[in-house]
Amino acid sequence: MKLYLIVAKGKQKGVPIRIPVDLFLIGSEKMCQLRSRLPGIGGQHCALVKREKKIFVRDMGSGQATILNSITLPSGGEWPCHSGDRLEVGPLEFVIQFREAGIAQKDLEEWAVSCLDTRNDRKFIDQDADAFHKATNASEMAAALLNQMALNKGVSVGRLRVAKEAGLTVIRFNDEYLVEEAEIAFVKQELFSTLENPSVRVLLDFKMVNRMSTTAVKMIDEVRKRLQNKSSTLALCRVRSELRSMLHMMGLDKVPIFHDKKIATNAKW
């Protein structure tokens, strides 16, 4: 796995920075692999850590804030991160990205720029269903069709895959394990940010999830309550039997659970 920091703003925007070591320090001191003396950057500000095939961001306790996806890390704290996460170090801002294989420098630069071409607010925005019919020319019609195709396929929002299918907002968890509290905190933030619209039907797809903790179950219950307050409804699909029993044990037995998306789409809930 090849790890990169992609500069997200400033004159060097789009430049990929290869992280070839297991501990990569960012700060103003000479010992740091990435050095900057700009205001707001501590001597040893933070570090990217590779461990057990996972990537973590560690605040080094410099007294200056390390911000990951708009969340300020606790002083000295270490949090897991994923491709597409945004890291702020003082005035510097990066996107964290992984690649499985090496590529030519020109292709690497094009890939790095394309990684920045995402929604800034990371929110799933509902599209006008009548956009195609309201189009006044062929160009607008084509754009409306492409937008609708993108909606049906879904977009990545951090650790989630969000799509519109038959009037449902379908959210698939991309993680195999919903166990670590730090990761669950990020997932919850992404869910809450995505589910801001009232009166929607939300289907959580557990196809990729093999294990989850009681903290993850509590997160789902918080999502259910949040949706309920917005006059929205929640259902689950493709939940493994052992996970289903855990949901029932923790009081989520009233949330509809379907074997697959097609059944959930056609059902009334």
N, C-alpha and C positions, 0 to 999 in steps of 0.2 A: 504493500500500500504506500503510495506517494502522497505526502501531505504538503499543501500549499496555503500560504496566506495571500489573498488577492487584495491589492490596495483598492479601497472602495471610494475614495474621494481625494481631491487634490490633483497636482500636476502629474503624479505617477499613477493615477487611476487606471485600473486594468492590468497593472504590472503584477505578474505572479512571483511570489517569493518562496523558493523551495525550502522545506524544513527537513534537513537530512539527518538530524540527530534526535535522540529520545528525550532530551531536555533542551528546549530552545528558549533562551531568556530574552525578554524585551525590556528595555529601560535606557537610562542615560549613562550608566557606568560602562567602562571599557570592557569589562568581562562579558557584556551582553552581546549576543549574536546580531540582534537588531537594535541599533543605538539611535537615540534622538534626544536632543537637549531642549526640545520644545517645552513650554510651560505646561504643567499638568502631568508630566511623565516622571515617575519616580526612578531612583537609582537602579534598583532591581524591581521593576513594576509588576510583571507577571511572567508566566512561562507556559509554553505548550508542552505537554507531557505525553509521550507514547508509552502505553503500558498494556500488555495483554491484548494486543490488537484493538485497543480503544484509544481515543484521544481525549485528553483532559486539559482544561485551562485552570491554572493555579495562580491565585493572587499571592504576591510575595510579601504582603504586609508593609509596603512602602509608605502607606498613608495616602496614596493616590488611588482613585477608584478604578477597578477593572470591571467593565460592563459587557455582559454577554446577552445578546438578544434583549436589550433594554433592562436587564436585571443586573443590579450591582452585586458582585460577589462579596461574600463576607471576607474580612481581612484574614489572609492566610488560608482561605477556603479553596477547595478544588472541586470543579464541576465537570461532568462529561459534556462533550460537544459533538456535533454532527455536521455533515456537509451542508453548507448553506447558512450556518450560524454566523452572526455578525459580532465581531469583537471590537470594542472601543477601548483604546489605551490613550488617555488624555485626548488630544485633538486628532489622533490617528484612528482610522477606521478600516477594518479588514473584513473580508468574507473568508471563512474557513472552508476549504474544499479538499477532497481526497480524489486521487486517481489510482486505478489498479495497475495501469501499465504506463511505461514511458512513451512520450510522443516527441516529434520534432519541435524545435523551438518556435517556429512560425505557427504551427498548429497549437502549441501550448499557449501562445499569446492570444490566438483567436478564441480558444476555449476559455481562457481567463476572462476575457471581455464578455463572452456570452454568459458567464456565470453571474455577472452583475446585472444582466438584463432580466430582472425579476420584479415583481410588485414590491414597491418600497414599503407599503404598510402591511404586507403579508396577509391581507384579508381576502376572503373569497367574496367577490363582488357579484351580485345577481345581475344577469343580463336581461334586457327587455325581450320578451318572447316574440314581440311583434316587430323586432328590428328589421327583419328581412322584408316584411310587407310595407314598412315605412320608408324603405330605401328609395331614393329618387334616381339612382343610376346603377349601372352594372358594377362599378367599383364598390359602392356601398353594399350592394347585395352580396358580393363576394366576401366582403369583410364580415357581414352579419353571419354568413354561413360558416366561415372559419372560426368566428367567436363561439358559435353554437357547438361546433365540433370539439373545440378546446374544452368547453364546459362539460360535454358528455364524457370526454376522456379523463378529465380531472386535472387539477393542478397540485403541485407539491407545496405544502405549507409546513416547513420544518419537518417534523416527524409524522406528518399526516398527508394523506392523499384525499383531496376534496373534489367532488363532482356533483353535477345535477343530473338526476336520472328519474324520469317520469314524475316530476313534481317533488321528488325527495332530495334532500341534501345528504349525500352519502359520504361518510368520512371513514377512511380506512387507516388503521394504525400501521405504520411501516416498520415498527420495532417488533422483534421476535419475543423480547422480554420486557414487560412493564413491571420492573422490580425496584430499581434504584430510585430512592426518593428524589434525588436531584433531577433525574430524567423525567420522572412523573410530574415534577413541578413545571418543567418546560412544556410538557405535553398539555397540561391543564391550561397553561397560559395561552397556548396556541388554539386549544378548543374554545376557550372563552372569547378570544379575539375573533375567531371565525364565526361563532354563533351569536352575533349581535342582533340580527334581524328578528322581529317578533313573528308569531304565527307561522312557523315552519315545521315541517316533518323531518326529523333527523334520524338517520339510520347509521349506527356505528358498526363498522365491519371489522370483525376480529380474525379474518382469514390468516393473517401473518402471526398472530399472538399465540405463543406456546405456553408461556408462563406469565402470571401476574401476582402481585402482592396484595395484601389487604389495603394498602395505601392506594393502589390503583383502583380497587373496587370503590373506595370512598370517593375518589376523584369522579368516577362515573356517576355516583349518587349525587355529587355536587352539580354535575352537568345536568342531570335529570331535574333537580330542583330549580336550577337556573332557567332551563327551558320552560318548566311549568309556570314560573313567574312571568314568562313572556308569552303565555298562551300557546306554547309550542309542545310538540309531542316527541317522544324518544322511543326507539326500538333498536334491538341488536340483532346481528345475524352472524352466521358461521362461527359460533362460539363453541370451543371444544367442551366435551362433556364434563371434564374435571373442572374447567373454569366455570361452567354453568352452575355446577353444584355450589361453588364458592359464592357466586352471585346470589343464589337463593338463600344460602346460610346467612348472608349479611344484609338481608332485607330487600333485595332488588327483585324479588319473585314476581312483582306486579308489572315489571317492564317486559313487553313482548319480546320473545327471542325466536328467530326464524332460522331454518336450516340453510337457506340461501337467499340471495338478493331478489331473485325473481318472485319467490313466494312473498317476501316482505313487500315488494312493490305492488303486488296485486291485492294484498290484504288491507283490511280497514283497521286502523289503530290510531 
